[in-house]
Structure formats: structure tokens, C-alpha cells
Amino acid sequence: MKICIVGGGHIGTTLACYIKHSDTDKYVSLFTRHPEKFNKIIKCNDWEGKKAYEVEIDCISADPNVAACEADIVFVALPHFAVEKAFADISPFVSRTALVGVLPGGGGCEFFFDRYFSKDKTLFGFQRVPFTAKLETYGYETNLKSWKPYSVVGAQIQKRLDFVCSAVEACGLKTKKADNYLSIALTPTNPILHTSRTYEIFGQYSRDYIFKEKCKFYVGWTDEASRTLFSLDAELRELLAHITELDTSAIRPLAEHYGAQTISLMTKKINSIPTFQSVYAPMKQLESKDGYIADIDSRMFTEDFPWGLAIIRSYCDFFGTKARVMDKILSWYAEYMGLEWYKNGEFRGKDLIYTGIPQRYGIMTRKELVSYYLR
């Protein structure tokens, strides 16, 4: 098995190290824009396993013809806005029946997969990343912080799911099968978690507001952020209840996922998760060092709204459900970023072409949308 990891960030580097360490006979390549920044030997600190190991990745390259050449399985670990370009880069070079996975698998990638890959290739996705990880030093050392018990995996073509999960498990990752890819696309991970807190921190200020200190993102999470999170999740649950053509039971409510059924318990839970403790809010220091302003180039801004919550919101129009809180949050974001997402109060502004909503790809009816998940 030839395995290609696309993306040299926290998850991609750690996944490459883990797979190679788990089975040294596997050929593992890493496709990254900056191969020159990688050491020949990469160290991985496994916090849960209380061990560290060093691996030599078989190939680290910025050339897709080298990194993805005849790859049997590809794991794309990139921000969702970068996935389509990655598909375009690697598609000519992977094996004839390659499995191409995105982790996590949202961001609308199912709508453009067929533009780049033939029908004998398979898209699959993870509901959530299989572990949390943080680079210690880019290209040299990474920390594998904690594992999830299993990863829920879905395939664009359902009859290929067994084969997909077998291949993923052969890479050392435990899986649980989703009934359809919609169960991957609408999972309320960062699109709801991150947007709730980002709105709380920045929602009452202008974009040039100067913060005296750089606060942490999860530590300091308040009941107000939890209230927004519950409201967004409730609107998603209402949407799922109206999708009668597909089984969406694999999409768990966030209260169930975090084991926190009330606002106060959710606040306490988010503040207490060990792997969340070191994450800072998306802010950057002024050149004068007199304070901080919002870092609008952070993934909290560039991914979780246009390639996350906006996509969930767009499904509401197909199935006729209300999304008042989503509209409030997304209206704020669009105004904050200087974008037209709403026109005459409707979610159809011209700048939505720069998001991952299905309408961008010519999908205009409920029947057309559902057909993507009934293959």
C-alpha cells in the first residue's frame, strides 16, 4: 500500500509519522509546499502512549507527481478552502482505484470531487480528525496529544464503504461506518464550536478594535458562547429532522458529544478539556506592540464561517427550515469581513461564490442535493 498525506501541518505531519511508525513496510509520502523545511528524521511525542519515536518518511515533496505517484490511499489534511486545489494537483498521479479521504470531511468537497477524479476512484471523509495534535517544531517534531476512540467514516459511494474502512484500519486508524456522506458533511464540529466563540470574542467590536491582551480561545469560554453553541446545534437538529430521505442518526448532538446537557455544564466542559488549554484566540500583535487586533487570516475566520457554518446554513434553504441564529452570526461575519452574503434579507449575496455552499456548484433543488448522498 502506497499512502500519501497531503498537508504538512499539525494533523498531516503527525498522521504521516504515526502510520509509518505503525508499519514500517508501508510506503508513506508527504505532499507539502515546504519540503525544504522538513528534517530527514521527524520525532513524534505520543502523549497518551507516554512514548516518543522517530521516523523517516519515505518521500517529502512539493511535486505531486512524486508525492502522489500511484498512491493507493490519500489523506488530505488541509483547510477546506485548500482542498479543491489539492484535488487538482494530485488527481493525475494517484492509482487507478485510489481512495481519497478528507479529514475532517466537510467543506463541500463532495461537490467538486468528480471534477478531478474518475468514477473508479472513491471519496471518503472523517466526521472529526482521529486525534488532536500540535507541531512542536515545523518539519522536525510533533505532539500527538490524544486519540478519539474511533473515527466515523463515510464514503461518497456507499457500496465502497467496507473497502474504504478496511483500508483506513490497515493504516492503524479505528473506524465506525456512517450510512452516507451527509453524515460527514453536516457534522457540527468546528463550524459550530469555533464560530460560537469567535462571535463572542469579536462580535461586539469593529474589525480595527485593539485588545489589550491576547486571550485564550477555549479557556475563558463563557455561558454566552455555550448558549450560542446550543442554539446553532438546535437549528442543525431541526434541519436534520427534515431530511427524510437519508439516515442522519450518526450526526450526534454536541451536548451528547461533549457529555454536557446544559449551558453551564458545557461551559465547564469546554474550559476543562486538556488539549484545548493552550489554544489562543485568533489575534495578532500590532507592530507598535500596544495591543492586538483580530487575525482575519486565521482559520477561525477563513474556514469555519465560509467553509463550515455557511454550508450548514445553505442546506436550510433546500429543506425549508429556519436558521435565525445562523443568520445572525453569518450576517455579523459578512459585515465584519466586508462581504455580501445577504441580499434583501435572503442568504443569496454575490460573495457566496467564494464559499463551499452547494449552490455554488449548480445544485439548486432538494432532489439534486439528496442525489449526491444516495449513490
Residue pairs with C-beta under 8 A, 6 or more apart in sequence:
1 26
1 27
1 72
1 73
1 167
1 170
1 171
2 26
2 27
2 29
2 69
2 70
2 71
2 72
2 73
2 95
3 19
3 26
3 27
3 28
3 29
3 71
3 72
3 73
3 74
3 75
3 171
4 28
4 29
4 30
4 31
4 67
4 68
4 71
4 73
4 74
4 75
4 90
4 94
5 12
5 13
5 15
5 16
5 19
5 28
5 29
5 30
5 31
5 74
5 75
5 77
6 12
6 31
6 67
6 68
6 74
6 75
6 76
6 77
6 78
6 86
6 90
7 31
7 32
7 76
7 77
7 78
7 86
8 30
8 32
8 33
8 34
8 35
8 37
8 38
8 60
8 138
8 139
9 77
9 78
9 135
10 133
10 134
10 135
10 142
11 77
11 103
11 129
11 131
11 133
12 30
12 32
12 75
12 77
12 78
13 30
13 42
13 133
13 135
13 139
13 142
14 44
14 131
14 133
14 142
14 143
14 144
15 75
15 77
15 130
16 28
16 30
16 42
16 55
16 57
17 42
17 44
17 53
17 55
17 57
17 142
17 144
18 44
18 131
18 144
18 172
19 26
19 28
19 171
19 172
20 26
20 28
20 55
20 56
20 57
20 58
21 44
21 53
21 55
22 171
22 172
23 171
23 172
26 171
27 58
27 59
28 57
28 58
28 59
29 57
29 58
29 59
29 60
29 61
29 66
29 67
29 68
29 71
30 38
30 57
30 59
30 60
30 61
30 67
31 61
31 62
31 64
31 67
31 68
31 86
31 89
31 90
32 38
32 60
32 61
32 62
33 62
34 62
34 138
34 139
35 60
35 61
35 62
37 138
37 139
38 57
38 60
38 139
38 140
39 139
39 140
40 56
41 54
41 55
41 56
42 54
42 55
42 56
42 57
42 139
42 140
42 141
42 142
43 52
43 53
43 54
43 136
43 140
43 141
43 142
44 52
44 53
44 54
44 55
44 141
44 142
44 143
44 144
45 52
45 136
45 141
45 142
45 143
45 144
46 52
46 53
46 144
47 143
47 144
47 145
47 146
48 144
48 145
48 146
48 147
49 144
59 66
59 67
60 67
61 67
64 89
64 90
64 92
64 93
65 92
65 93
67 90
68 74
68 89
68 90
68 93
68 94
69 93
70 93
70 94
70 95
71 90
71 93
71 94
71 95
71 98
72 94
72 95
72 97
72 98
72 99
72 167
73 98
73 99
73 100
73 101
73 167
73 168
73 171
74 90
74 94
74 98
74 99
74 100
74 101
75 101
75 103
76 83
76 86
76 87
76 100
76 101
76 102
76 103
77 103
77 129
78 86
79 299
79 302
79 303
79 307
80 106
80 107
80 108
80 109
80 303
80 307
80 308
80 356
81 107
81 302
81 303
81 306
81 307
81 356
83 102
83 107
83 109
84 109
84 112
84 116
87 100
87 109
87 112
87 113
87 115
87 116
87 117
88 116
90 100
91 116
91 117
94 100
94 117
94 121
96 120
96 121
97 120
97 121
97 122
98 117
98 121
98 122
99 121
99 122
99 124
99 163
99 164
99 167
100 113
100 117
100 121
100 122
100 123
100 124
101 123
101 124
101 125
101 126
101 153
101 164
101 168
102 109
102 123
102 124
102 125
102 126
103 125
103 126
103 129
103 130
103 151
104 125
104 126
104 127
104 128
104 129
104 184
104 187
104 189
104 190
105 124
105 125
105 126
105 127
105 154
105 181
105 184
105 185
106 125
106 184
106 185
106 186
106 187
106 189
106 191
106 307
106 308
106 311
106 356
107 303
107 307
107 308
107 311
107 356
108 185
108 307
108 311
108 356
108 357
108 358
108 360
108 361
109 123
109 125
109 356
110 123
110 125
110 156
110 181
110 185
110 372
110 373
111 356
111 358
111 360
111 361
111 363
111 372
112 361
113 123
113 156
117 123
122 155
122 156
122 157
122 160
122 163
122 164
123 155
123 156
123 157
123 181
124 153
124 154
124 155
124 156
124 161
124 164
124 168
125 153
125 154
125 181
125 184
125 185
126 151
126 152
126 153
126 184
127 151
127 152
127 153
127 154
127 178
127 183
127 184
127 187
127 189
127 250
127 251
128 148
128 151
128 152
128 187
128 189
129 148
129 151
130 147
130 148
130 151
130 173
130 174
131 144
131 145
131 146
131 147
131 148
132 145
132 146
132 275
133 142
133 143
133 144
133 145
134 142
134 143
134 145
134 278
135 141
135 142
135 143
136 142
136 143
145 274
145 275
146 274
146 275
149 174
150 174
150 175
150 176
151 168
151 173
151 174
151 175
151 176
152 175
152 176
152 177
152 178
152 183
152 184
152 187
152 250
153 161
153 164
153 165
153 168
153 175
153 176
153 177
153 178
153 184
154 161
154 177
154 178
154 179
154 180
154 181
154 182
154 183
154 184
154 250
155 161
155 164
155 181
156 181
156 372
156 375
157 375
158 179
158 180
158 375
161 177
161 178
162 177
165 175
165 177
168 175
169 175
178 184
178 250
179 246
179 247
179 249
179 250
180 246
180 247
180 373
180 374
181 372
181 373
182 243
182 246
182 248
182 373
183 247
183 248
183 250
183 251
185 311
185 373
186 236
186 239
186 240
186 248
186 251
186 312
186 315
187 251
188 232
188 233
188 236
188 251
188 253
188 254
188 312
190 303
190 304
190 308
191 304
191 308
191 309
191 311
191 312
192 229
192 232
192 233
192 236
192 254
192 308
192 309
192 312
193 229
193 254
194 300
194 304
194 308
195 232
195 304
195 305
195 308
195 309
195 329
195 333
196 225
196 226
196 228
196 229
196 232
196 329
197 217
197 218
197 221
197 225
197 281
198 281
198 282
198 300
198 301
198 304
198 305
199 225
199 228
199 329
199 332
199 333
200 222
200 224
200 225
200 228
201 215
201 217
201 281
202 209
202 294
202 336
203 332
207 293
207 294
207 296
207 336
207 337
208 293
209 293
209 294
210 286
210 290
210 291
210 292
210 293
211 283
211 291
211 292
211 293
212 291
212 292
213 291
213 292
214 280
214 281
214 283
214 285
214 292
215 280
215 281
215 283
216 277
216 278
216 279
216 280
216 281
217 276
217 279
217 280
217 281
217 282
217 300
218 270
218 271
218 273
218 276
218 277
218 279
219 271
219 276
219 277
220 271
221 267
221 270
221 271
222 267
223 263
223 264
223 267
225 267
225 270
226 263
226 264
226 266
226 267
226 270
227 263
228 325
228 329
229 254
229 266
230 254
230 255
230 263
230 266
231 325
232 309
232 325
232 326
232 329
233 253
233 254
233 255
235 316
235 321
235 322
235 323
235 324
235 325
235 326
236 251
236 312
237 253
238 321
238 322
239 312
239 315
239 316
239 319
239 321
239 323
240 248
240 251
242 319
242 320
242 321
243 315
243 319
243 370
245 370
245 374
246 370
246 373
246 374
254 266
255 261
255 266
258 266
258 269
258 270
259 269
260 266
260 268
260 269
270 276
281 300
282 294
282 295
282 296
282 298
282 299
282 300
282 301
283 292
283 293
283 294
283 295
284 292
284 293
284 294
284 295
285 291
285 292
286 292
286 293
294 301
295 301
296 302
296 337
301 333
301 337
305 330
305 333
306 354
306 355
306 356
307 355
307 356
309 326
309 329
309 330
310 330
310 341
310 352
310 355
310 356
310 357
311 355
311 356
311 357
311 358
312 326
313 323
313 326
313 327
313 330
313 347
313 357
314 347
314 352
314 357
314 358
314 359
315 358
315 369
316 322
316 323
316 326
317 347
318 358
318 365
318 366
318 369
319 366
327 342
327 347
330 341
330 342
330 347
331 341
331 342
333 339
333 341
334 340
334 341
334 342
334 349
334 351
339 349
339 351
339 354
340 349
340 350
340 351
341 347
341 349
341 351
341 352
341 355
342 348
342 349
343 349
343 350
348 359
352 359
352 360
353 360
358 369
358 372
363 369
363 372
